[in-house]
Amino acid sequence: MSIDVPRRRQQADAIAMNLAASNRVKETRVGILFVIGSLQVGGAERHLVSVAIALHRLGRSVAVYSASGDGPLRPELERGGVTVLFPPLKRRLGPIPAYMRSLYLLVTVAHLLRVMLSLSPEIVHFFLPEAYVIGAPLAVLARRPLRIMSRRSLNVYQTRRPLLKYLEPPLHRWMTAILGNSRRVVHQLEGEGIERERLGLIYNGIDLSRVVPERDRPAVRASLGLAQNTLAMTIVANLIPYKGHSDLFRALASRQQGLPQDWRLLVVGRDDGIGASLKDEARAMGIAGNISFLGSRNDVLDILAASDIGILCSHEEGFSNAVLEGMAAALPMIVTDVGGNAEAVIDGECGLVVPPRDPQRLGSAIVTLARDSAMRLGLGEAARQRVNSSFTFEKCIENYDTFYSELRAGFLPKDIAAIHPQI
């Protein structure tokens, strides 16, 4: 096969121009450089955006580096005063040849190293595996004194991407501290050989002042085509196999006799490739008329306020913001016992916890709440109170701020009570 040399040279010239002229790095220092895989809409990404903006408002000098390029969350960060950086080579959508993937990687590595050397951050904090694997060796090479990794989920992702199982553990020893967002995540990290003294736990938090619907319940229900007496259940999760939508459909189909005649499931989330098959499943089970696929929404809080039951039936989690948002909206939550779900939802006190991949138990929990409006209201109010007492955004940010200050003072996580409970 012949190689188009002039075309390759044109591509190389364009890349060189981008490296020289695009996304220039200011010759200034920042205190904290966050490195994350992308700025697409997702739980870890939204968490980082909120944390970075809050820390900036507290007076910390913060920048965010997105390894895979620009993303829809960038404007929010910049409106919040946070510097956003990303590689100067725009990635193509869809499948790309191997040589282009290698080129993207080389450009990202070179650019991120330059950023670290130019900004000289005292703290480099990695979120998500891609950013960790790419950035951690560079932080060591750039002699950044404080290096942190946050694990935001259980490590089952390593079974889907087995190379990470071998790449991540050797990097752990170079980290000053490693954070989990639930006890189960922290226990897994300890099982990977990380000393307990370097492990910390910071839960996600919800800003209750912002968890306020813009429209009243009747208006939202009318806009969704729901009668006022319709039993509305909501799952907020991108359409990804491990989020368990198929389990939920089987649970509902198998227990239709126990549900009121007028019920609706609202499916909120981006279609990551399984939307069509889920719709086919719903039709085959005879429940398609009861399911509304709403896609990505900007009015999630309105939808939660218009719902009667919240559900998250995933097979894996770290610590879900979707669960906290449902609880903050005073919804009784039905969650699977994965990750930190059962650390947020106390079974029988502020929601119901069921085993993962168990449509029968999930269906029973749904019917239990569907038949008892008083129980729904009681669990929902207890859920809101639990968020208010244990999972506020203010407490989350206070823990981050304390953590960074104590690290700079020379302490390890084991010395920082706010992030090192009995784990």
Contacts in CASP RR format, 6 or more apart in sequence:
PFRMAT RR
TARGET T0000
AUTHOR 0000-0000-0000
METHOD contacts of the structure
MODEL  1
MSIDVPRRRQQADAIAMNLAASNRVKETRVGILFVIGSLQVGGAERHLVS
VAIALHRLGRSVAVYSASGDGPLRPELERGGVTVLFPPLKRRLGPIPAYM
RSLYLLVTVAHLLRVMLSLSPEIVHFFLPEAYVIGAPLAVLARRPLRIMS
RRSLNVYQTRRPLLKYLEPPLHRWMTAILGNSRRVVHQLEGEGIERERLG
LIYNGIDLSRVVPERDRPAVRASLGLAQNTLAMTIVANLIPYKGHSDLFR
ALASRQQGLPQDWRLLVVGRDDGIGASLKDEARAMGIAGNISFLGSRNDV
LDILAASDIGILCSHEEGFSNAVLEGMAAALPMIVTDVGGNAEAVIDGEC
GLVVPPRDPQRLGSAIVTLARDSAMRLGLGEAARQRVNSSFTFEKCIENY
DTFYSELRAGFLPKDIAAIHPQI
15 89 0 8 1.000
15 103 0 8 1.000
15 107 0 8 1.000
18 88 0 8 1.000
18 89 0 8 1.000
19 88 0 8 1.000
19 89 0 8 1.000
19 107 0 8 1.000
19 110 0 8 1.000
19 111 0 8 1.000
21 88 0 8 1.000
22 88 0 8 1.000
23 85 0 8 1.000
23 86 0 8 1.000
23 87 0 8 1.000
23 88 0 8 1.000
23 111 0 8 1.000
25 85 0 8 1.000
25 114 0 8 1.000
25 115 0 8 1.000
25 118 0 8 1.000
25 119 0 8 1.000
26 83 0 8 1.000
26 118 0 8 1.000
26 119 0 8 1.000
27 118 0 8 1.000
28 119 0 8 1.000
29 61 0 8 1.000
29 119 0 8 1.000
29 120 0 8 1.000
29 121 0 8 1.000
30 61 0 8 1.000
30 62 0 8 1.000
30 63 0 8 1.000
30 83 0 8 1.000
30 119 0 8 1.000
30 120 0 8 1.000
30 121 0 8 1.000
31 60 0 8 1.000
31 61 0 8 1.000
31 62 0 8 1.000
31 121 0 8 1.000
31 122 0 8 1.000
31 123 0 8 1.000
32 55 0 8 1.000
32 60 0 8 1.000
32 61 0 8 1.000
32 62 0 8 1.000
32 63 0 8 1.000
32 121 0 8 1.000
32 122 0 8 1.000
32 123 0 8 1.000
32 124 0 8 1.000
32 125 0 8 1.000
32 404 0 8 1.000
33 62 0 8 1.000
33 63 0 8 1.000
33 64 0 8 1.000
33 65 0 8 1.000
33 115 0 8 1.000
33 116 0 8 1.000
33 119 0 8 1.000
33 121 0 8 1.000
33 123 0 8 1.000
33 124 0 8 1.000
33 125 0 8 1.000
33 144 0 8 1.000
34 48 0 8 1.000
34 52 0 8 1.000
34 62 0 8 1.000
34 63 0 8 1.000
34 64 0 8 1.000
34 65 0 8 1.000
34 125 0 8 1.000
34 126 0 8 1.000
34 127 0 8 1.000
35 64 0 8 1.000
35 65 0 8 1.000
35 67 0 8 1.000
35 112 0 8 1.000
35 124 0 8 1.000
35 125 0 8 1.000
35 126 0 8 1.000
35 127 0 8 1.000
35 131 0 8 1.000
35 134 0 8 1.000
35 135 0 8 1.000
36 44 0 8 1.000
36 45 0 8 1.000
36 48 0 8 1.000
36 64 0 8 1.000
36 65 0 8 1.000
36 66 0 8 1.000
36 67 0 8 1.000
36 126 0 8 1.000
36 127 0 8 1.000
36 128 0 8 1.000
36 131 0 8 1.000
37 66 0 8 1.000
37 67 0 8 1.000
37 68 0 8 1.000
37 127 0 8 1.000
37 128 0 8 1.000
37 130 0 8 1.000
37 131 0 8 1.000
38 45 0 8 1.000
38 66 0 8 1.000
38 67 0 8 1.000
38 68 0 8 1.000
38 69 0 8 1.000
38 71 0 8 1.000
39 45 0 8 1.000
39 49 0 8 1.000
39 64 0 8 1.000
39 66 0 8 1.000
39 69 0 8 1.000
39 70 0 8 1.000
39 71 0 8 1.000
39 72 0 8 1.000
39 73 0 8 1.000
39 74 0 8 1.000
39 77 0 8 1.000
39 84 0 8 1.000
39 86 0 8 1.000
40 71 0 8 1.000
40 72 0 8 1.000
40 73 0 8 1.000
41 72 0 8 1.000
41 73 0 8 1.000
41 270 0 8 1.000
41 296 0 8 1.000
42 238 0 8 1.000
43 152 0 8 1.000
43 321 0 8 1.000
43 322 0 8 1.000
44 127 0 8 1.000
44 128 0 8 1.000
44 152 0 8 1.000
44 153 0 8 1.000
45 73 0 8 1.000
46 73 0 8 1.000
46 321 0 8 1.000
47 152 0 8 1.000
47 204 0 8 1.000
47 321 0 8 1.000
48 64 0 8 1.000
48 127 0 8 1.000
49 64 0 8 1.000
49 73 0 8 1.000
49 76 0 8 1.000
49 77 0 8 1.000
50 207 0 8 1.000
50 393 0 8 1.000
51 396 0 8 1.000
51 397 0 8 1.000
51 400 0 8 1.000
52 62 0 8 1.000
52 64 0 8 1.000
52 77 0 8 1.000
52 82 0 8 1.000
53 76 0 8 1.000
53 77 0 8 1.000
53 80 0 8 1.000
53 81 0 8 1.000
53 82 0 8 1.000
54 393 0 8 1.000
54 397 0 8 1.000
55 62 0 8 1.000
55 397 0 8 1.000
55 400 0 8 1.000
55 401 0 8 1.000
55 404 0 8 1.000
56 62 0 8 1.000
56 80 0 8 1.000
56 81 0 8 1.000
56 82 0 8 1.000
57 80 0 8 1.000
58 397 0 8 1.000
58 401 0 8 1.000
60 401 0 8 1.000
60 404 0 8 1.000
62 82 0 8 1.000
62 83 0 8 1.000
63 82 0 8 1.000
63 83 0 8 1.000
63 84 0 8 1.000
63 85 0 8 1.000
63 119 0 8 1.000
63 121 0 8 1.000
64 77 0 8 1.000
64 82 0 8 1.000
64 83 0 8 1.000
64 84 0 8 1.000
64 85 0 8 1.000
65 85 0 8 1.000
65 86 0 8 1.000
65 112 0 8 1.000
65 115 0 8 1.000
65 131 0 8 1.000
66 74 0 8 1.000
66 84 0 8 1.000
66 85 0 8 1.000
66 86 0 8 1.000
67 86 0 8 1.000
67 87 0 8 1.000
67 108 0 8 1.000
67 112 0 8 1.000
67 130 0 8 1.000
67 131 0 8 1.000
67 134 0 8 1.000
67 135 0 8 1.000
68 86 0 8 1.000
68 91 0 8 1.000
68 108 0 8 1.000
68 130 0 8 1.000
69 86 0 8 1.000
69 87 0 8 1.000
69 90 0 8 1.000
69 91 0 8 1.000
70 86 0 8 1.000
70 90 0 8 1.000
74 84 0 8 1.000
77 84 0 8 1.000
78 84 0 8 1.000
85 115 0 8 1.000
87 104 0 8 1.000
87 107 0 8 1.000
87 108 0 8 1.000
87 111 0 8 1.000
87 112 0 8 1.000
88 107 0 8 1.000
88 111 0 8 1.000
89 103 0 8 1.000
89 104 0 8 1.000
89 107 0 8 1.000
89 108 0 8 1.000
91 104 0 8 1.000
92 100 0 8 1.000
96 104 0 8 1.000
105 134 0 8 1.000
108 134 0 8 1.000
109 134 0 8 1.000
109 138 0 8 1.000
112 134 0 8 1.000
112 135 0 8 1.000
112 138 0 8 1.000
113 138 0 8 1.000
113 141 0 8 1.000
113 142 0 8 1.000
116 124 0 8 1.000
116 138 0 8 1.000
116 139 0 8 1.000
116 142 0 8 1.000
116 144 0 8 1.000
117 142 0 8 1.000
121 144 0 8 1.000
122 144 0 8 1.000
122 145 0 8 1.000
122 146 0 8 1.000
122 408 0 8 1.000
123 144 0 8 1.000
123 146 0 8 1.000
123 147 0 8 1.000
123 148 0 8 1.000
123 404 0 8 1.000
123 407 0 8 1.000
123 408 0 8 1.000
124 135 0 8 1.000
124 139 0 8 1.000
124 144 0 8 1.000
124 146 0 8 1.000
124 147 0 8 1.000
124 148 0 8 1.000
125 148 0 8 1.000
125 149 0 8 1.000
125 150 0 8 1.000
126 132 0 8 1.000
126 135 0 8 1.000
126 136 0 8 1.000
126 139 0 8 1.000
126 147 0 8 1.000
126 148 0 8 1.000
126 149 0 8 1.000
126 150 0 8 1.000
127 150 0 8 1.000
127 152 0 8 1.000
128 152 0 8 1.000
129 157 0 8 1.000
129 161 0 8 1.000
129 164 0 8 1.000
129 168 0 8 1.000
132 149 0 8 1.000
132 168 0 8 1.000
132 171 0 8 1.000
133 164 0 8 1.000
133 167 0 8 1.000
133 168 0 8 1.000
133 171 0 8 1.000
136 147 0 8 1.000
136 149 0 8 1.000
136 171 0 8 1.000
136 174 0 8 1.000
136 175 0 8 1.000
137 171 0 8 1.000
137 174 0 8 1.000
139 147 0 8 1.000
139 174 0 8 1.000
140 147 0 8 1.000
140 174 0 8 1.000
145 176 0 8 1.000
146 176 0 8 1.000
146 177 0 8 1.000
146 407 0 8 1.000
146 408 0 8 1.000
147 174 0 8 1.000
147 175 0 8 1.000
147 176 0 8 1.000
148 175 0 8 1.000
148 176 0 8 1.000
148 177 0 8 1.000
148 178 0 8 1.000
148 179 0 8 1.000
148 407 0 8 1.000
149 171 0 8 1.000
149 172 0 8 1.000
149 175 0 8 1.000
149 178 0 8 1.000
149 179 0 8 1.000
150 178 0 8 1.000
150 179 0 8 1.000
150 180 0 8 1.000
150 181 0 8 1.000
151 178 0 8 1.000
151 179 0 8 1.000
151 180 0 8 1.000
151 181 0 8 1.000
151 185 0 8 1.000
151 188 0 8 1.000
151 189 0 8 1.000
152 180 0 8 1.000
152 181 0 8 1.000
152 185 0 8 1.000
152 318 0 8 1.000
152 319 0 8 1.000
153 185 0 8 1.000
153 316 0 8 1.000
153 317 0 8 1.000
153 318 0 8 1.000
153 339 0 8 1.000
154 184 0 8 1.000
154 185 0 8 1.000
154 188 0 8 1.000
154 316 0 8 1.000
154 317 0 8 1.000
154 318 0 8 1.000
154 338 0 8 1.000
154 339 0 8 1.000
155 165 0 8 1.000
155 188 0 8 1.000
155 192 0 8 1.000
156 242 0 8 1.000
156 315 0 8 1.000
156 316 0 8 1.000
157 164 0 8 1.000
157 316 0 8 1.000
158 164 0 8 1.000
158 165 0 8 1.000
158 168 0 8 1.000
159 165 0 8 1.000
168 192 0 8 1.000
169 192 0 8 1.000
169 193 0 8 1.000
172 178 0 8 1.000
172 189 0 8 1.000
172 192 0 8 1.000
172 193 0 8 1.000
172 194 0 8 1.000
175 198 0 8 1.000
176 198 0 8 1.000
176 407 0 8 1.000
176 412 0 8 1.000
177 198 0 8 1.000
177 199 0 8 1.000
177 200 0 8 1.000
177 403 0 8 1.000
177 407 0 8 1.000
177 412 0 8 1.000
177 413 0 8 1.000
178 189 0 8 1.000
178 194 0 8 1.000
178 198 0 8 1.000
178 199 0 8 1.000
178 200 0 8 1.000
179 199 0 8 1.000
179 200 0 8 1.000
179 201 0 8 1.000
179 202 0 8 1.000
179 403 0 8 1.000
179 413 0 8 1.000
179 419 0 8 1.000
180 186 0 8 1.000
180 189 0 8 1.000
180 199 0 8 1.000
180 200 0 8 1.000
180 201 0 8 1.000
180 202 0 8 1.000
181 201 0 8 1.000
181 202 0 8 1.000
181 203 0 8 1.000
181 204 0 8 1.000
181 318 0 8 1.000
181 319 0 8 1.000
181 340 0 8 1.000
182 201 0 8 1.000
182 203 0 8 1.000
182 317 0 8 1.000
182 318 0 8 1.000
182 319 0 8 1.000
182 339 0 8 1.000
182 340 0 8 1.000
182 343 0 8 1.000
183 201 0 8 1.000
183 340 0 8 1.000
183 343 0 8 1.000
183 423 0 8 1.000
184 318 0 8 1.000
184 338 0 8 1.000
184 339 0 8 1.000
184 340 0 8 1.000
184 343 0 8 1.000
185 318 0 8 1.000
185 319 0 8 1.000
185 339 0 8 1.000
185 340 0 8 1.000
186 199 0 8 1.000
186 200 0 8 1.000
186 201 0 8 1.000
186 423 0 8 1.000
187 423 0 8 1.000
189 199 0 8 1.000
190 196 0 8 1.000
190 199 0 8 1.000
190 423 0 8 1.000
196 414 0 8 1.000
196 423 0 8 1.000
197 412 0 8 1.000
197 413 0 8 1.000
197 414 0 8 1.000
198 412 0 8 1.000
198 413 0 8 1.000
198 414 0 8 1.000
199 413 0 8 1.000
199 420 0 8 1.000
199 423 0 8 1.000
200 413 0 8 1.000
200 416 0 8 1.000
200 419 0 8 1.000
200 420 0 8 1.000
200 423 0 8 1.000
201 419 0 8 1.000
201 420 0 8 1.000
201 421 0 8 1.000
201 423 0 8 1.000
202 396 0 8 1.000
202 399 0 8 1.000
202 400 0 8 1.000
202 403 0 8 1.000
202 419 0 8 1.000
203 319 0 8 1.000
203 343 0 8 1.000
203 390 0 8 1.000
203 391 0 8 1.000
203 396 0 8 1.000
204 319 0 8 1.000
204 320 0 8 1.000
204 321 0 8 1.000
204 324 0 8 1.000
204 391 0 8 1.000
204 396 0 8 1.000
205 321 0 8 1.000
205 324 0 8 1.000
205 387 0 8 1.000
205 391 0 8 1.000
205 392 0 8 1.000
205 393 0 8 1.000
205 395 0 8 1.000
205 396 0 8 1.000
206 321 0 8 1.000
206 324 0 8 1.000
206 325 0 8 1.000
206 327 0 8 1.000
206 328 0 8 1.000
206 387 0 8 1.000
206 391 0 8 1.000
206 392 0 8 1.000
206 393 0 8 1.000
207 392 0 8 1.000
207 393 0 8 1.000
207 394 0 8 1.000
208 328 0 8 1.000
208 387 0 8 1.000
208 388 0 8 1.000
208 392 0 8 1.000
208 393 0 8 1.000
211 301 0 8 1.000
211 325 0 8 1.000
211 328 0 8 1.000
211 329 0 8 1.000
212 301 0 8 1.000
213 220 0 8 1.000
213 301 0 8 1.000
213 302 0 8 1.000
213 304 0 8 1.000
213 305 0 8 1.000
213 306 0 8 1.000
213 329 0 8 1.000
214 299 0 8 1.000
214 301 0 8 1.000
214 302 0 8 1.000
215 223 0 8 1.000
215 299 0 8 1.000
215 302 0 8 1.000
217 305 0 8 1.000
217 306 0 8 1.000
218 228 0 8 1.000
220 299 0 8 1.000
220 302 0 8 1.000
220 303 0 8 1.000
220 305 0 8 1.000
220 306 0 8 1.000
221 227 0 8 1.000
221 228 0 8 1.000
221 230 0 8 1.000
221 232 0 8 1.000
221 306 0 8 1.000
224 232 0 8 1.000
224 264 0 8 1.000
224 266 0 8 1.000
224 292 0 8 1.000
224 294 0 8 1.000
224 303 0 8 1.000
224 306 0 8 1.000
226 232 0 8 1.000
226 264 0 8 1.000
226 306 0 8 1.000
227 262 0 8 1.000
229 262 0 8 1.000
230 262 0 8 1.000
230 263 0 8 1.000
230 264 0 8 1.000
231 259 0 8 1.000
231 260 0 8 1.000
231 262 0 8 1.000
231 263 0 8 1.000
231 264 0 8 1.000
231 308 0 8 1.000
231 309 0 8 1.000
231 370 0 8 1.000
232 263 0 8 1.000
232 264 0 8 1.000
232 266 0 8 1.000
232 306 0 8 1.000
232 307 0 8 1.000
232 308 0 8 1.000
232 309 0 8 1.000
233 263 0 8 1.000
233 264 0 8 1.000
233 265 0 8 1.000
233 266 0 8 1.000
233 307 0 8 1.000
233 308 0 8 1.000
233 309 0 8 1.000
233 310 0 8 1.000
233 311 0 8 1.000
233 366 0 8 1.000
234 265 0 8 1.000
234 266 0 8 1.000
234 268 0 8 1.000
234 303 0 8 1.000
234 304 0 8 1.000
234 307 0 8 1.000
234 309 0 8 1.000
234 310 0 8 1.000
234 311 0 8 1.000
234 331 0 8 1.000
235 243 0 8 1.000
235 245 0 8 1.000
235 248 0 8 1.000
235 265 0 8 1.000
235 266 0 8 1.000
235 267 0 8 1.000
235 268 0 8 1.000
235 310 0 8 1.000
235 311 0 8 1.000
235 312 0 8 1.000
235 313 0 8 1.000
236 268 0 8 1.000
236 269 0 8 1.000
236 300 0 8 1.000
236 303 0 8 1.000
236 304 0 8 1.000
236 312 0 8 1.000
236 322 0 8 1.000
236 325 0 8 1.000
236 326 0 8 1.000
237 243 0 8 1.000
237 244 0 8 1.000
237 245 0 8 1.000
237 268 0 8 1.000
237 269 0 8 1.000
237 312 0 8 1.000
237 314 0 8 1.000
237 322 0 8 1.000
238 269 0 8 1.000
238 270 0 8 1.000
238 271 0 8 1.000
238 272 0 8 1.000
239 245 0 8 1.000
239 267 0 8 1.000
239 269 0 8 1.000
239 270 0 8 1.000
239 271 0 8 1.000
239 272 0 8 1.000
239 273 0 8 1.000
239 274 0 8 1.000
239 275 0 8 1.000
239 278 0 8 1.000
240 272 0 8 1.000
240 274 0 8 1.000
241 274 0 8 1.000
242 314 0 8 1.000
242 315 0 8 1.000
242 316 0 8 1.000
243 312 0 8 1.000
243 313 0 8 1.000
243 314 0 8 1.000
243 315 0 8 1.000
244 313 0 8 1.000
244 314 0 8 1.000
244 315 0 8 1.000
244 357 0 8 1.000
245 267 0 8 1.000
245 274 0 8 1.000
245 278 0 8 1.000
245 313 0 8 1.000
246 278 0 8 1.000
246 281 0 8 1.000
247 313 0 8 1.000
247 356 0 8 1.000
247 357 0 8 1.000
247 358 0 8 1.000
247 359 0 8 1.000
247 362 0 8 1.000
248 265 0 8 1.000
248 311 0 8 1.000
248 313 0 8 1.000
248 359 0 8 1.000
248 362 0 8 1.000
249 278 0 8 1.000
249 281 0 8 1.000
249 282 0 8 1.000
249 285 0 8 1.000
249 287 0 8 1.000
249 291 0 8 1.000
250 285 0 8 1.000
250 359 0 8 1.000
251 313 0 8 1.000
251 359 0 8 1.000
251 360 0 8 1.000
251 362 0 8 1.000
251 363 0 8 1.000
251 366 0 8 1.000
252 259 0 8 1.000
252 265 0 8 1.000
252 285 0 8 1.000
252 287 0 8 1.000
252 290 0 8 1.000
252 363 0 8 1.000
252 366 0 8 1.000
253 285 0 8 1.000
253 286 0 8 1.000
253 287 0 8 1.000
254 359 0 8 1.000
254 360 0 8 1.000
254 363 0 8 1.000
255 363 0 8 1.000
255 364 0 8 1.000
255 366 0 8 1.000
255 367 0 8 1.000
256 287 0 8 1.000
258 367 0 8 1.000
258 370 0 8 1.000
258 371 0 8 1.000
259 366 0 8 1.000
259 367 0 8 1.000
259 370 0 8 1.000
260 370 0 8 1.000
263 290 0 8 1.000
263 370 0 8 1.000
264 290 0 8 1.000
264 291 0 8 1.000
264 292 0 8 1.000
265 287 0 8 1.000
265 290 0 8 1.000
265 291 0 8 1.000
265 292 0 8 1.000
266 292 0 8 1.000
266 294 0 8 1.000
266 303 0 8 1.000
266 307 0 8 1.000
267 278 0 8 1.000
267 291 0 8 1.000
267 292 0 8 1.000
267 293 0 8 1.000
267 294 0 8 1.000
267 295 0 8 1.000
268 294 0 8 1.000
268 295 0 8 1.000
268 296 0 8 1.000
268 297 0 8 1.000
268 300 0 8 1.000
268 303 0 8 1.000
269 294 0 8 1.000
269 295 0 8 1.000
269 296 0 8 1.000
269 297 0 8 1.000
270 295 0 8 1.000
270 296 0 8 1.000
271 293 0 8 1.000
271 295 0 8 1.000
275 293 0 8 1.000
278 293 0 8 1.000
279 288 0 8 1.000
279 293 0 8 1.000
282 288 0 8 1.000
282 289 0 8 1.000
282 291 0 8 1.000
294 303 0 8 1.000
297 303 0 8 1.000
300 325 0 8 1.000
301 325 0 8 1.000
301 329 0 8 1.000
304 310 0 8 1.000
304 325 0 8 1.000
304 326 0 8 1.000
304 329 0 8 1.000
304 331 0 8 1.000
305 329 0 8 1.000
307 329 0 8 1.000
307 331 0 8 1.000
308 331 0 8 1.000
308 369 0 8 1.000
308 376 0 8 1.000
309 331 0 8 1.000
309 332 0 8 1.000
309 333 0 8 1.000
309 334 0 8 1.000
309 366 0 8 1.000
309 369 0 8 1.000
309 370 0 8 1.000
309 376 0 8 1.000
310 326 0 8 1.000
310 331 0 8 1.000
310 332 0 8 1.000
310 333 0 8 1.000
310 334 0 8 1.000
311 333 0 8 1.000
311 334 0 8 1.000
311 335 0 8 1.000
311 366 0 8 1.000
312 320 0 8 1.000
312 322 0 8 1.000
312 323 0 8 1.000
312 333 0 8 1.000
312 334 0 8 1.000
312 335 0 8 1.000
312 336 0 8 1.000
312 341 0 8 1.000
313 334 0 8 1.000
313 335 0 8 1.000
313 336 0 8 1.000
313 354 0 8 1.000
313 356 0 8 1.000
313 362 0 8 1.000
314 320 0 8 1.000
314 336 0 8 1.000
314 338 0 8 1.000
314 341 0 8 1.000
314 356 0 8 1.000
315 336 0 8 1.000
315 338 0 8 1.000
315 356 0 8 1.000
315 357 0 8 1.000
316 338 0 8 1.000
316 339 0 8 1.000
317 338 0 8 1.000
317 339 0 8 1.000
317 340 0 8 1.000
317 341 0 8 1.000
318 338 0 8 1.000
318 339 0 8 1.000
318 340 0 8 1.000
319 339 0 8 1.000
319 340 0 8 1.000
319 343 0 8 1.000
319 344 0 8 1.000
320 335 0 8 1.000
320 340 0 8 1.000
320 341 0 8 1.000
320 344 0 8 1.000
323 333 0 8 1.000
323 335 0 8 1.000
323 341 0 8 1.000
323 344 0 8 1.000
323 345 0 8 1.000
324 344 0 8 1.000
324 387 0 8 1.000
324 391 0 8 1.000
326 333 0 8 1.000
326 383 0 8 1.000
327 333 0 8 1.000
327 344 0 8 1.000
327 345 0 8 1.000
327 350 0 8 1.000
327 380 0 8 1.000
327 383 0 8 1.000
327 384 0 8 1.000
327 386 0 8 1.000
327 387 0 8 1.000
327 391 0 8 1.000
328 383 0 8 1.000
328 384 0 8 1.000
328 387 0 8 1.000
329 384 0 8 1.000
330 380 0 8 1.000
330 381 0 8 1.000
330 383 0 8 1.000
330 384 0 8 1.000
331 380 0 8 1.000
331 383 0 8 1.000
332 350 0 8 1.000
332 351 0 8 1.000
332 352 0 8 1.000
332 369 0 8 1.000
332 375 0 8 1.000
332 376 0 8 1.000
332 378 0 8 1.000
332 379 0 8 1.000
332 380 0 8 1.000
332 383 0 8 1.000
333 345 0 8 1.000
333 350 0 8 1.000
333 351 0 8 1.000
333 352 0 8 1.000
333 380 0 8 1.000
333 383 0 8 1.000
334 351 0 8 1.000
334 352 0 8 1.000
334 353 0 8 1.000
334 354 0 8 1.000
334 362 0 8 1.000
334 365 0 8 1.000
334 366 0 8 1.000
334 369 0 8 1.000
335 341 0 8 1.000
335 342 0 8 1.000
335 344 0 8 1.000
335 345 0 8 1.000
335 351 0 8 1.000
335 352 0 8 1.000
335 353 0 8 1.000
335 354 0 8 1.000
336 353 0 8 1.000
336 354 0 8 1.000
336 355 0 8 1.000
336 356 0 8 1.000
336 357 0 8 1.000
336 362 0 8 1.000
337 353 0 8 1.000
337 354 0 8 1.000
337 355 0 8 1.000
337 356 0 8 1.000
338 356 0 8 1.000
341 353 0 8 1.000
342 353 0 8 1.000
344 386 0 8 1.000
344 391 0 8 1.000
345 351 0 8 1.000
345 352 0 8 1.000
345 353 0 8 1.000
345 383 0 8 1.000
346 386 0 8 1.000
347 353 0 8 1.000
348 379 0 8 1.000
349 379 0 8 1.000
349 382 0 8 1.000
349 386 0 8 1.000
350 379 0 8 1.000
350 380 0 8 1.000
350 382 0 8 1.000
350 383 0 8 1.000
350 385 0 8 1.000
350 386 0 8 1.000
351 379 0 8 1.000
351 380 0 8 1.000
351 382 0 8 1.000
351 383 0 8 1.000
352 365 0 8 1.000
352 368 0 8 1.000
352 369 0 8 1.000
352 379 0 8 1.000
354 361 0 8 1.000
354 362 0 8 1.000
354 364 0 8 1.000
354 365 0 8 1.000
355 361 0 8 1.000
368 375 0 8 1.000
369 375 0 8 1.000
369 376 0 8 1.000
369 379 0 8 1.000
398 418 0 8 1.000
399 418 0 8 1.000
399 419 0 8 1.000
402 416 0 8 1.000
402 418 0 8 1.000
402 419 0 8 1.000
403 413 0 8 1.000
403 416 0 8 1.000
403 418 0 8 1.000
403 419 0 8 1.000
406 415 0 8 1.000
406 416 0 8 1.000
413 419 0 8 1.000
413 420 0 8 1.000
414 420 0 8 1.000
END
